Each structure stands twice: as structure tokens, then as C-alpha cells.
Amino acid sequence: MAVDCLSVGILVADHLCSPIPRVPRVGELILADSLPLRPGGCAVNAAIDLAKVGVQVGVVGCVGDDAFGNYLIDVMNKSGVETSGVRRDPAVETSGSLIINVDGEDRRYIHSIGASASVRPSDIPLERVRTSKVLYVGGYLLMQGLLDGALTPVFRAARAAGVITALDVVLPGPGDHWRQLEGLLAETDLFLPNTDEAKVITGLDDPVAQADRFRAAGAKTVVITCGEHGTVLVNDHVRLRAGIFRMNYVGGAGSGDAFDAGYIAALLAGGDERTCLAWGSALGASCVRAVGTTEGVFNKAEVEAYLASNRLEIKEI
């Protein structure tokens, strides 16, 4: 099935708590209002968010042959995401995250990579890549099967077919992440890390310097999300710093993936960098209105109405 965006990456069952007053002490019980199960993982979140704003999107990834894998596939199907590219691996469990939300604090993650480690370049059909408009890979660095240059030929083939390559990362901990990125960035049209990830990868504190470092490695457009400090975008044409849209904060899980989805949706619609930043920022901000990663995210009518009456501050650097 031809889609506008092929979303490749980690597919995760999220186990969340509604915001609690603090992290429990050893042996202590703290009550939460709810402990929901929600879809998660960069590829799932971005795909569901893209479908919400009217983009035809398919997912490629791996789940276990278990209840959580069934759950993720069912949720994506019901959300309008094409799932024929999801492979089941009976030898592993579906990837899972325990997400702890504390009032007034950023979320905390405990993660099991699970089936995400089984994703291989052979899971990404080049015939489907070539008929897409954007190839998005989310959660790179957590998928061992795509490391050590394995993903680079896929990106190269995509670009040769005129497909936009977009990349986001999740850091598994300390490591030589630059070695895993350097060759791939030369085949990347859009790189979308957050500034904390970029600091670990580059050793640089300033998001503009981080973006310049990734650009020097070959990435065409680099967008560094900086939480409450907004966003930095650098490419051959413009150097921009954007503010944020403020919304009632419930939980931050999935906000970066929602930003990616908004940016890609605007890009597919022919938007320039400022329009893409506005769409990304609006979807990212809307995500924090709920504990889960996708239920608070605007649909197409909502984001269009919001942007019609709210302006994102964007300045040239």
C-alpha cells in the first residue's frame, strides 16, 4: 500500500501513571488516579499523530507474538495507520516502557528494548520506500539491527528515489553515538534530536552549535527541540529560533514525536521552514495535555484552528 510517510522504528507498549506528588520512597506505596496502557514508541506515536492530521502513513517495525503486540497493532489499525509492515518475532517480547509522571517534573522512563532489537534493514521494503514521500526513522540507536552502517544504504536508496529522509534518535545510555550517526547524517534530509540528546552526542551545550555540528556531518536540515526553550532550525537557507506554545501540562511523553509529526505533515503539504516549525510546535504542545503519548494531540481541524488564532514567535539567528 502506497503511503505519504513510512514510519520506521520502535513500537512500544507504554505503561503510565497519572501524575503523582513524588517518587515513592523505598517500600512506600503512593496512589495514582490511573495506570493506563497506551501505545508508544517513536514510530507508533508519529504515525498515529500523522494519521490524526490527515496524512496517509504506514508503520514498519517489530513486536513480539504477545498481548502487547496485538494491542499495538489493533490501536494503530483503529487510528488509520497501515500496519502490514509490522513483523512479529515470537522469540522476544514487545518493547515496553514504564513512564512515571510526577507533578511539576519531566517524565521518567524505564525501558525494555525487546522486539525493537530485532528490526533489520530487510524489514524496510525498498519498493515501499520508493513509493513514499517521506521515510521517517524514529528511535534510531535503540535498534541494534540498524546500527553500524546498516541503515545508510536504505536512506541512500530513498534519496535516490526523491524520498525525504527524516531521522530521530533515542539514546540507550553512554556510548559512541557519533560513530553510529556520522555516516547516516550524510544521507539525512531532516534530523530531529532534542538538545539533551544532542549534547550527549556532540559534547556541545548550545543548540545552535549542536545543529552546526550535525550539519557539518552532512544533515541537510537540523531541528533541535529544546523543551520550554523552544526550537532551533538550521539549514542552507535559514537559521531560526522559535518559541513555544503554552498549554496545560499533564504529561510530556510523546511530545517530541508529536513535534516530528507536525513538522512532517506541514512539509508534505509544501510548507516552508516557519510553517513546519509552527505545525511541529503546535502538535508537540497539544501532546502534553494528556498522560499518554497521542490522545492529547490535535487533529487536523484542531491544529488549523489553533494556528489561525495563535502565532509562534520565530526569529532569525
C-alpha positions, -999 to +999 in steps of 0.1 A: +000+000+000+014+034-010+016+059+018+028+095+021+050+087+050+066+054+060+073+055+098+100+030+108+113+024+143+105+014+178+070+001+186+064+003+224+036-005+249+036+023+274+027+016+310+020+050+326+009+065+358-012+097+361+008+124+379+018+116+415+031+140+441+066+125+443+085+093+436+078+068+464+105+061+490+118+026+494+089+004+505+063+032+502+030+030+484+017+061+466-017+061+449-022+072+413-056+080+399-049+057+369-023+034+355-032+033+318-018+012+290-011+033+259+006+030+225+042+043+225+075+044+207+086+070+182+073+051+151+039+044+166+034+079+181+045+098+150+023+075+128-008+079+149-003+117+151+003+119+113-030+100+107-048+124+130-038+153+108-048+135+076-015+120+064-015+085+048+010+067+069+023+032+073+045+016+100+075-007+098+088-024+129+088-054+151+066-066+180+065-099+200+039-125+194+022-115+226-008-095+240+011-062+239+020-067+203-017-074+195-026-043+214-003-020+194-013-034+160-050-030+170-046+006+182-027+016+150-053+000+128-081+018+146-062+050+142-060+047+105-023+036+103-013+009+078+004-019+096+013-046+071+050-037+077+048-048+114+066-081+119+060-104+148+090-121+164+079-150+187+114-152+203+111-118+220+087-096+240+071-065+226+091-034+237+078-017+268+083+015+288+073+023+323+066+061+324+065+078+358+048+112+359+055+134+389+036+167+394+058+196+381+086+174+368+096+159+335+087+122+329+109+094+340+114+063+318+123+027+325+126+009+291+129-027+278+141-027+242+126-061+235+115-067+199+129-033+187+164-050+187+151-074+160+144-047+134+167-052+103+171-033+070+154-062+053+122-053+072+121-020+053+109-029+018+126-006-007+097-008-031+075+008-004+102+033+005+104+045-032+066+050-034+065+071-003+073+108+000+089+107+034+109+079+051+109+086+088+130+065+113+123+071+149+142+056+179+174+051+160+202+040+183+179+017+202+176-007+172+208-026+172+200-042+138+201-008+121+234+003+135+270+000+122+260+015+088+231-009+082+205+019+077+227+041+055+220+022+022+183+024+029+185+062+033+207+064+002+182+045-019+153+066-006+170+098-015+179+085-050+142+080-055+134+115-044+121+105-010+128+128+020+148+110+048+139+121+083+157+108+114+151+110+152+170+092+179+166+077+214+198+073+234+202+039+251+228+053+275+265+061+272+283+051+240+300+062+209+268+076+193+287+099+169+302+069+152+267+054+147+254+087+133+282+102+112+278+082+080+240+082+082+237+120+087+253+124+052+221+107+038+197+126+061+175+154+049+159+162+083+175+154+117+152+159+147+170+153+181+163+172+213+191+193+228+197+168+257+204+140+232+224+164+210+246+174+240+254+137+247+262+130+211+283+161+203+295+172+238+282+207+230+259+227+252+245+253+228+217+240+205+229+262+176+264+248+179+249+213+181+229+219+149+260+232+131+279+201+142+253+178+127+252+200+096+289+197+092+284+159+091+260+163+062+225+166+076+205+190+053+181+205+078+187+201+116+159+209+140+169+208+177+139+208+201+147+224+235+116+219+256+104+251+272+132+270+255+117+264+220+134+251+189+164+258+167+164+251+130+195+254+107+199+246+070+214+261+039+187+288+036+177+299+071+188+299+108+158+302+130+150+301+167+113+295+176+094+300+209+068+276+222+030+274+225+020+271+262-007+246+271-018+229+304+009+204+312-003+169+323+025+147+309+053+151+284+056+116+269+054+117+232+057+154+227+089+151+207+072+126+184+042+148+180+066+177+170+081+154+144+047+145+130+036+181+128+067+192+111+065+163+085+028+170+079+035+206+071+065+196+049+043+172+029+018+200+024+045+222+009+051+244+040+083+264+044+105+261+075+085+286+095+052+268+088+068+235+096+081+248+129+046+262+137+029+229+130+055+209+149+053+232+179+015+231+179+013+193+178+041+189+203+024+214+227-010+197+224+005+164+233+013+174+269-024+179+277-027+141+284-007+114+302-004+092+271+016+099+240-011+105+214-046+112+229-040+149+236-026+156+201-046+179+179-064+165+148-062+184+115-092+207+122-079+215+157-044+224+147-056+245+118-080+264+141-053+268+168-027+282+143-053+305+129-056+323+162-021+317+178+012+329+164+045+312+171+074+336+177+102+329+153+134+349+149+164+347+127+196+338+145 
